[in-house]
């Protein structure tokens, strides 16, 4: 990810107030910079002592990985776990900046290995000379900005400019979707009739068995509550058929189950008591 110089340092959070502070006690030691070819030949292998920089300017490619290792310590020479440890690459010409995070191997020891994927993603399309710096920060011991030196990155510059073409734009043709074919009214009426047939059959069976609806008046409140809950069950079935999902339907049915059972039990028991 690439940044402008100001945006990069502003985004480092705590380092914005720590970098350059004279009271900071953070320091880096055993700084080792290596650039190795695929064959194993070392283009650069140098140990630095703050504030010295390496003088040679090696050329980096995807096949020549860069490795930077260092140790962080406080004023008492004790190892420090850093809150932030970055290696900054700033393009000498454009000022564009890319930062890679160094990983801690053990307390106070950090290392960065530029992989081929990182090189091709962030550096390959932006050749030129880069200034490399350590950007370190600790909440307790302050911050450190340590310029290490410069490297050259080889590669082909990526073209980011878009070609602007002036003139009439191609005509846009919009076609509306065809009307959905619906079944005939006869099929709909037959389906609705078949759906209502079980209810009609239920009322017919009740009539054949001699169900006496007049007895409901002996316990009007309980009967009204019970029949209302049964009607709610029927309405829930219709709602499920119309479009309510299965799990909400089962949830509502479970909620209605206990009140329906209690209302039916209460109504029947009261009617039996009055008949006795």
Backbone torsions as a table, in degrees:
resi	resn	phi	psi	omega
1	UNK	NA	133.5	-173.4
2	UNK	-106.2	146.3	-177.4
3	UNK	-134.5	159.4	163.3
4	UNK	-77.8	163.4	-175.3
5	UNK	-61.8	-45.2	-178.3
6	UNK	-67.6	-41.9	-178.6
7	UNK	-66.2	-35.0	-178.9
8	UNK	-64.5	-50.0	-177.4
9	UNK	-71.1	-30.0	176.6
10	UNK	-67.6	-32.5	-178.6
11	UNK	-77.5	-8.1	179.8
12	UNK	-78.7	-0.2	173.6
13	UNK	69.2	-108.1	-173.7
14	UNK	-63.1	-27.2	-178.2
15	UNK	-70.1	-17.3	-179.0
16	UNK	-61.0	-30.0	180.0
17	UNK	-103.2	-6.9	-174.7
18	UNK	-101.8	-33.2	-175.8
19	UNK	-62.9	129.3	177.1
20	UNK	84.3	2.4	-178.8
21	UNK	-76.0	130.8	-178.8
22	UNK	-72.1	-18.3	-177.9
23	UNK	-90.0	-2.7	-178.5
24	UNK	-68.3	137.3	-179.4
25	UNK	-106.6	6.7	-178.0
26	UNK	-80.7	139.0	178.0
27	UNK	-143.9	161.5	178.8
28	UNK	-118.8	136.4	178.0
29	UNK	-133.9	168.4	179.8
30	UNK	51.4	44.6	179.4
31	UNK	-79.9	120.3	-178.7
32	UNK	-122.5	128.3	180.0
33	UNK	-119.0	126.2	-178.3
34	UNK	-134.0	138.3	171.9
35	UNK	-128.6	117.8	-172.1
36	UNK	-122.9	138.2	175.5
37	UNK	-79.0	169.6	179.3
38	UNK	-63.3	-31.6	-179.0
39	UNK	-74.3	-10.4	-178.6
40	UNK	102.3	-9.2	177.9
41	UNK	-70.3	138.0	-177.6
42	UNK	-93.7	118.4	175.5
43	UNK	-79.9	-28.7	178.7
44	UNK	-153.5	127.3	177.2
45	UNK	-146.8	97.4	-171.8
46	UNK	-141.3	140.2	174.3
47	UNK	-102.8	134.3	-175.1
48	UNK	-116.9	149.4	173.8
49	UNK	-121.7	124.0	-176.7
50	UNK	-54.3	132.6	7.5
51	UNK	-103.5	25.3	-176.7
52	UNK	-68.8	152.5	178.4
53	UNK	-122.6	157.4	174.4
54	UNK	-78.6	138.9	-173.4
55	UNK	-90.3	-28.5	-179.8
56	UNK	-74.1	143.5	179.6
57	UNK	-111.6	94.5	-179.0
58	UNK	-78.0	161.4	177.9
59	UNK	-103.3	126.5	-178.4
60	UNK	-98.6	139.5	172.3
61	UNK	-135.4	175.3	179.0
62	UNK	-64.3	-24.8	-179.1
63	UNK	-95.1	3.0	178.8
64	UNK	-122.9	79.8	-175.2
65	UNK	-64.6	145.7	176.9
66	UNK	-102.2	133.4	179.5
67	UNK	-126.8	130.2	178.9
68	UNK	-129.4	122.8	178.2
69	UNK	-125.4	145.2	179.9
70	UNK	-159.9	166.9	176.0
71	UNK	-122.6	140.4	178.7
72	UNK	-106.4	134.8	-179.8
73	UNK	-145.0	161.4	179.9
74	UNK	-95.8	-169.8	-177.5
75	UNK	-64.9	-23.4	179.5
76	UNK	-93.1	14.3	178.7
77	UNK	65.2	25.6	177.2
78	UNK	-96.9	145.8	-178.9
79	UNK	-64.2	142.1	-175.9
80	UNK	-123.7	135.0	171.3
81	UNK	-89.1	117.9	-174.0
82	UNK	-80.9	146.0	172.4
83	UNK	-77.6	-32.6	178.3
84	UNK	-144.5	135.3	178.0
85	UNK	-141.1	105.6	-177.6
86	UNK	-123.4	152.1	168.2
87	UNK	-113.7	116.3	-174.3
88	UNK	-97.0	133.2	173.7
89	UNK	-113.5	112.2	179.9
90	UNK	-111.6	122.7	179.5
91	UNK	-66.8	128.3	-174.9
92	UNK	-67.0	-28.8	-176.1
93	UNK	-92.5	-49.2	-174.7
94	UNK	-90.1	-20.9	-176.2
95	UNK	78.9	-1.9	178.0
96	UNK	-64.6	148.7	-171.9
97	UNK	-133.8	141.7	173.7
98	UNK	-132.9	140.3	-176.0
99	UNK	-125.2	139.6	177.1
100	UNK	-119.4	138.0	-179.4
101	UNK	-84.1	132.4	175.8
102	UNK	-86.7	140.6	-178.1
103	UNK	-97.8	143.3	179.9
104	UNK	-87.8	123.1	177.4
105	UNK	-87.2	-39.4	172.5
106	UNK	-150.3	175.8	-174.9
107	UNK	-55.7	117.4	176.4
108	UNK	87.0	-10.7	-178.3
109	UNK	-107.1	128.4	-176.1
110	UNK	-130.8	152.1	-179.6
111	UNK	-149.7	144.4	176.1
112	UNK	-129.6	126.3	174.0
113	UNK	-119.6	116.3	177.8
114	UNK	-74.8	114.1	179.9
115	UNK	-81.4	166.3	178.1
116	UNK	-62.4	-37.9	-179.9
117	UNK	-64.9	-43.6	178.4
118	UNK	-63.9	-40.6	179.9
119	UNK	-63.0	-46.7	-177.5
120	UNK	-69.5	-30.7	-178.3
121	UNK	-77.8	-41.3	-169.5
122	UNK	-110.4	-23.8	-171.9
123	UNK	-119.3	-30.8	-171.2
124	UNK	-61.1	-38.6	-178.6
125	UNK	-84.3	4.1	-178.2
126	UNK	-133.6	70.5	-177.4
127	UNK	-69.8	165.2	179.5
128	UNK	132.3	-171.1	-179.4
129	UNK	-90.8	135.9	180.0
130	UNK	-122.1	140.7	172.3
131	UNK	-94.2	124.4	-176.9
132	UNK	-102.0	134.4	-179.1
133	UNK	-142.0	148.3	170.2
134	UNK	-89.5	129.7	177.3
135	UNK	-121.3	102.0	-172.8
136	UNK	-117.3	150.3	178.9
137	UNK	-154.0	141.6	177.0
138	UNK	-136.7	136.7	-179.6
139	UNK	-62.8	-30.1	-175.3
140	UNK	-95.4	-34.6	-171.0
141	UNK	-110.7	6.8	176.5
142	UNK	88.1	-158.5	-175.3
143	UNK	-129.2	168.0	-179.4
144	UNK	-146.3	130.4	173.3
145	UNK	-116.9	112.6	-171.8
146	UNK	-123.8	102.0	174.7
147	UNK	-68.7	124.7	-177.3
148	UNK	-92.7	-34.6	-176.3
149	UNK	152.2	-159.5	-176.6
150	UNK	-130.7	149.9	174.4
151	UNK	-134.4	157.8	174.7
152	UNK	-106.6	136.0	178.5
153	UNK	-109.8	123.2	178.6
154	UNK	-94.3	153.1	179.9
155	UNK	153.1	177.7	-179.7
156	UNK	-100.6	128.5	-178.3
157	UNK	-64.4	134.4	179.4
158	UNK	-78.8	138.7	177.2
159	UNK	-91.4	121.6	-178.6
160	UNK	-111.5	-7.5	-178.5
161	UNK	-76.9	134.0	177.7
162	UNK	-93.8	139.1	179.2
163	UNK	-77.1	126.6	-179.5
164	UNK	-97.2	124.3	179.8
165	UNK	-112.2	120.7	179.8
166	UNK	-96.7	148.1	178.2
167	UNK	137.3	-175.9	-178.3
168	UNK	-69.2	138.1	177.1
169	UNK	-82.8	154.4	178.4
170	UNK	-63.7	145.4	-178.9
171	UNK	-69.0	137.6	-179.3
172	UNK	-97.8	124.9	178.7
173	UNK	-107.9	123.0	179.9
174	UNK	-111.7	131.2	179.1
175	UNK	-119.8	121.9	179.5
176	UNK	-72.5	149.7	179.0
177	UNK	-67.4	146.7	178.9
178	UNK	-67.8	148.7	179.9
179	UNK	-63.6	138.3	-178.7
180	UNK	-71.8	134.7	-179.9
181	UNK	-75.9	127.9	-178.9
182	UNK	-109.8	151.8	176.9
183	UNK	-67.3	159.6	-178.6
184	UNK	-68.8	161.5	-178.9
185	UNK	-62.7	-30.0	179.7
186	UNK	-65.4	-44.5	179.2
187	UNK	-62.6	-40.8	179.8
188	UNK	-63.6	-42.9	-179.9
189	UNK	-66.7	-39.5	178.7
190	UNK	-64.3	-41.5	179.5
191	UNK	-64.9	-43.1	178.4
192	UNK	-62.5	-39.4	178.4
193	UNK	-64.4	-42.3	178.2
194	UNK	-65.4	-32.5	178.0
195	UNK	-68.7	-37.0	-179.6
196	UNK	-83.1	-12.5	-176.3
197	UNK	-59.4	-42.6	179.6
198	UNK	-59.6	-36.5	178.8
199	UNK	-67.0	-42.3	177.2
200	UNK	-63.0	-41.8	178.6
201	UNK	-62.6	-37.7	178.5
202	UNK	-63.8	-44.2	178.0
203	UNK	-63.3	-36.1	178.0
204	UNK	-65.8	-40.5	178.7
205	UNK	-65.6	-40.1	177.5
206	UNK	-61.5	-42.9	179.4
207	UNK	-63.6	-39.6	180.0
208	UNK	-67.6	-32.0	179.8
209	UNK	-81.8	-5.8	178.2
210	UNK	77.6	39.9	178.2
211	UNK	-66.0	129.0	-177.7
212	UNK	-101.1	100.9	-180.0
213	UNK	-73.7	-16.7	-179.3
214	UNK	-66.8	-23.5	-179.3
215	UNK	-70.1	-10.7	179.9
216	UNK	-67.7	-23.0	-179.3
217	UNK	-70.8	-16.1	179.2
218	UNK	-69.8	-24.6	177.2
219	UNK	-138.7	73.6	-170.2
220	UNK	-65.6	-40.7	-176.4
221	UNK	-67.2	-51.6	179.8
222	UNK	-62.1	-40.4	-180.0
223	UNK	-65.1	-41.1	-179.6
224	UNK	-64.2	-42.0	179.5
225	UNK	-65.3	-43.6	-178.9
226	UNK	-64.0	-47.6	179.7
227	UNK	-66.0	-33.3	177.2
228	UNK	-64.5	-40.8	178.3
229	UNK	-68.1	-38.0	175.6
230	UNK	-62.7	-41.6	177.1
231	UNK	-63.1	-36.3	177.0
232	UNK	-63.5	-37.9	175.5
233	UNK	-61.2	-43.8	179.3
234	UNK	-64.8	-41.4	177.1
235	UNK	-64.0	-34.4	177.4
236	UNK	-65.5	-38.9	177.1
237	UNK	-63.5	-41.0	177.8
238	UNK	-65.4	-41.6	179.2
239	UNK	-62.3	-39.2	177.4
240	UNK	-64.6	-38.5	178.7
241	UNK	-67.6	-33.8	-178.3
242	UNK	-75.2	-39.0	-178.2
243	UNK	168.5	-2.2	178.3
244	UNK	-71.0	138.7	-178.2
245	UNK	-68.5	163.3	-174.3
246	UNK	-64.6	-49.7	-174.4
247	UNK	-66.8	-40.8	172.1
248	UNK	-61.0	-36.6	178.6
249	UNK	-63.2	-44.8	179.3
250	UNK	-65.3	-35.0	178.4
251	UNK	-64.6	-47.5	178.4
252	UNK	-62.6	-38.7	179.2
253	UNK	-64.6	-38.6	178.3
254	UNK	-66.5	-36.1	178.1
255	UNK	-66.2	-38.0	-178.6
256	UNK	-79.0	-16.8	-171.9
257	UNK	-62.2	-53.3	-175.5
258	UNK	-65.7	-46.2	177.0
259	UNK	-60.2	-36.8	179.1
260	UNK	-65.7	-43.0	178.7
261	UNK	-63.4	-45.8	-178.7
262	UNK	-65.8	-40.8	179.1
263	UNK	-64.8	-42.7	178.0
264	UNK	-64.9	-41.7	179.3
265	UNK	-64.3	-42.6	-180.0
266	UNK	-64.8	-44.9	-177.9
267	UNK	-64.1	-45.7	-178.8
268	UNK	-65.8	-40.2	-179.2
269	UNK	-65.4	-39.2	178.5
270	UNK	-66.4	-39.0	178.7
271	UNK	-66.5	-37.1	178.5
272	UNK	-66.4	-40.0	178.9
273	UNK	-62.0	-40.7	-178.7
274	UNK	-73.2	-32.2	177.3
275	UNK	-69.8	-33.6	178.8
276	UNK	-70.0	NA	NA
